[in-house]
């Protein structure tokens, strides 16, 4: 199976899963997926009417907006990273316009429990520490994206471990992808 077909199958399986997934499962996807192969899925997630503030905010920070703050415009961003610029700004626009589903779960960019630190006083990673400040920043991250989404923050780290997820995929998606690759390997041996 070539990369293009594999990527298409991955997106099909994940969008089918997310179409009925819980907010916790959406959060598990965006906080644990491999962003090197998830660009089409990321684009799909950004456009979904069901996108909640916690998931949108986590996705925003996992896309590393601090990197893009070094560039005044999309044209100045190295071409390989321009889609990331667009995604970060698309998410910021959704927050600015209030075009997100009502919040049912919380998430704190300054205390991301999906990325445990091992520190009792501050158990989750502080994504906001990556925001560029001062004259190095060509634009500022909106205040709304620095603040926590109120509500219970699911323990994604434990959830994915208990459910057997890997790289942002529930087991049934992993199994389907593995089966497709195994089938393709079997076909090429004939």
PLY file of the C-alpha trace (Angstrom):
ply
format ascii 1.0
element vertex 190
property float x
property float y
property float z
element edge 189
property int vertex1
property int vertex2
end_header
0.00 0.00 0.00
1.53 3.30 -1.02
1.65 6.28 1.33
-1.18 8.11 -0.43
-3.61 5.19 -0.10
-2.54 4.54 3.49
-3.09 8.21 4.40
-6.52 8.22 2.73
-7.56 5.07 4.60
-6.29 6.57 7.88
-8.34 9.75 7.36
-11.44 7.76 6.35
-11.22 5.52 9.42
-10.53 8.40 11.80
-13.26 10.69 10.47
-15.73 7.81 10.67
-14.68 7.21 14.28
-14.78 10.89 15.23
-18.23 11.38 13.71
-19.69 9.51 16.73
-16.84 9.94 19.26
-17.15 11.58 22.66
-15.42 14.87 23.46
-12.89 12.92 25.55
-12.09 10.78 22.52
-11.69 13.88 20.34
-9.30 15.28 22.95
-7.42 11.99 23.04
-6.95 12.14 19.28
-5.58 15.69 19.17
-3.31 15.27 22.19
-1.79 11.94 21.19
-1.80 11.75 17.39
1.29 11.83 15.22
1.22 15.27 13.62
3.69 14.19 10.95
0.95 12.19 9.18
-2.21 13.89 10.37
-2.52 16.97 8.17
-5.71 15.97 6.34
-7.26 14.80 9.60
-6.23 18.03 11.30
-7.89 20.04 8.53
-11.07 17.98 8.89
-11.14 18.45 12.68
-10.70 22.22 12.40
-13.80 22.49 10.18
-16.16 20.37 12.28
-19.22 22.02 13.84
-18.88 19.59 16.81
-15.43 20.99 17.67
-15.49 21.96 21.34
-13.31 24.66 22.94
-11.16 22.16 24.88
-10.35 20.16 21.76
-9.83 23.26 19.60
-7.54 24.81 22.18
-5.51 21.61 22.60
-5.19 21.30 18.83
-4.06 24.93 18.62
-1.26 24.38 21.13
-0.20 21.02 19.72
0.25 22.79 16.37
2.93 24.90 18.16
1.78 28.48 17.53
4.94 29.82 19.19
6.91 28.71 16.14
4.65 30.74 13.86
4.91 33.86 16.03
8.35 34.41 14.53
6.72 35.20 11.16
4.69 38.31 10.41
2.76 36.69 7.56
2.11 33.30 6.02
4.32 34.18 3.04
7.34 34.55 5.36
6.89 31.05 6.84
9.06 28.36 5.19
6.88 26.74 2.51
6.91 23.34 4.23
5.20 24.88 7.30
2.66 27.22 5.69
-0.28 24.88 6.20
0.50 24.94 9.93
0.29 28.72 9.91
-3.14 28.52 8.26
-4.36 25.94 10.78
-3.24 27.97 13.80
-4.95 31.09 12.47
-8.11 29.19 11.46
-8.47 27.91 15.03
-7.84 31.39 16.48
-10.54 32.76 14.16
-13.06 30.16 15.34
-12.42 31.26 18.94
-12.64 34.93 18.00
-15.96 34.40 16.19
-17.34 32.07 18.87
-17.93 29.34 16.29
-17.36 26.34 18.53
-19.72 23.78 20.02
-20.68 24.27 23.68
-18.01 23.08 26.11
-18.63 19.79 27.92
-15.04 19.12 29.05
-12.18 21.29 30.22
-8.58 21.65 29.11
-5.83 23.92 30.38
-2.97 24.88 28.04
-0.91 25.74 31.11
-1.51 22.31 32.69
-2.01 19.64 29.99
-2.61 16.35 31.76
-2.11 14.44 28.49
1.56 15.39 28.81
2.39 14.61 32.45
5.40 16.29 34.01
5.76 14.08 37.07
5.60 17.22 39.24
2.89 17.01 41.93
2.48 20.80 42.07
2.20 21.15 38.28
1.24 17.73 36.87
0.72 18.76 33.23
2.86 20.42 30.58
2.61 24.22 30.24
2.13 24.90 26.53
1.77 28.63 27.17
5.46 28.71 28.12
6.18 28.24 24.41
4.46 31.52 23.47
6.96 34.01 22.12
7.00 37.30 23.99
8.44 40.72 23.35
9.93 41.95 20.11
10.63 38.42 18.87
6.89 37.89 18.41
5.51 39.24 15.14
1.98 38.71 16.49
0.48 37.78 19.85
-1.44 34.66 20.77
-5.00 35.75 21.63
-5.77 35.88 25.35
-8.68 33.46 24.88
-6.22 30.78 23.74
-4.00 31.26 26.78
-6.84 30.67 29.26
-8.16 27.33 30.47
-11.48 25.94 29.28
-13.52 25.53 32.44
-14.76 22.08 33.35
-13.43 18.70 34.31
-10.23 17.93 32.44
-10.16 14.27 31.41
-7.03 12.33 32.26
-6.12 11.58 28.66
-2.81 9.98 29.60
-4.62 7.29 31.60
-7.50 7.05 29.12
-5.36 6.17 26.10
-3.30 3.75 28.17
-6.38 1.94 29.51
-8.09 1.87 26.10
-5.01 0.68 24.19
-4.67 3.70 21.93
-1.48 4.40 19.98
-0.54 7.60 18.13
-4.02 9.05 18.55
-5.82 5.99 17.21
-8.23 3.69 19.00
-7.43 -0.03 18.63
-10.03 -0.71 15.91
-8.45 1.91 13.63
-4.96 0.54 14.26
-6.20 -2.98 13.51
-7.87 -1.93 10.25
-4.72 -0.13 9.09
-2.54 -3.11 10.01
-4.90 -5.49 8.21
-4.82 -3.31 5.08
-1.02 -3.26 5.15
-0.85 -7.03 5.75
-3.29 -7.64 2.90
-1.25 -5.42 0.61
1.96 -7.24 1.62
0.26 -10.57 0.86
-0.89 -9.32 -2.57
2.61 -8.13 -3.47
4.09 -11.56 -2.63
1.85 -13.31 -5.19
0 1
1 2
2 3
3 4
4 5
5 6
6 7
7 8
8 9
9 10
10 11
11 12
12 13
13 14
14 15
15 16
16 17
17 18
18 19
19 20
20 21
21 22
22 23
23 24
24 25
25 26
26 27
27 28
28 29
29 30
30 31
31 32
32 33
33 34
34 35
35 36
36 37
37 38
38 39
39 40
40 41
41 42
42 43
43 44
44 45
45 46
46 47
47 48
48 49
49 50
50 51
51 52
52 53
53 54
54 55
55 56
56 57
57 58
58 59
59 60
60 61
61 62
62 63
63 64
64 65
65 66
66 67
67 68
68 69
69 70
70 71
71 72
72 73
73 74
74 75
75 76
76 77
77 78
78 79
79 80
80 81
81 82
82 83
83 84
84 85
85 86
86 87
87 88
88 89
89 90
90 91
91 92
92 93
93 94
94 95
95 96
96 97
97 98
98 99
99 100
100 101
101 102
102 103
103 104
104 105
105 106
106 107
107 108
108 109
109 110
110 111
111 112
112 113
113 114
114 115
115 116
116 117
117 118
118 119
119 120
120 121
121 122
122 123
123 124
124 125
125 126
126 127
127 128
128 129
129 130
130 131
131 132
132 133
133 134
134 135
135 136
136 137
137 138
138 139
139 140
140 141
141 142
142 143
143 144
144 145
145 146
146 147
147 148
148 149
149 150
150 151
151 152
152 153
153 154
154 155
155 156
156 157
157 158
158 159
159 160
160 161
161 162
162 163
163 164
164 165
165 166
166 167
167 168
168 169
169 170
170 171
171 172
172 173
173 174
174 175
175 176
176 177
177 178
178 179
179 180
180 181
181 182
182 183
183 184
184 185
185 186
186 187
187 188
188 189
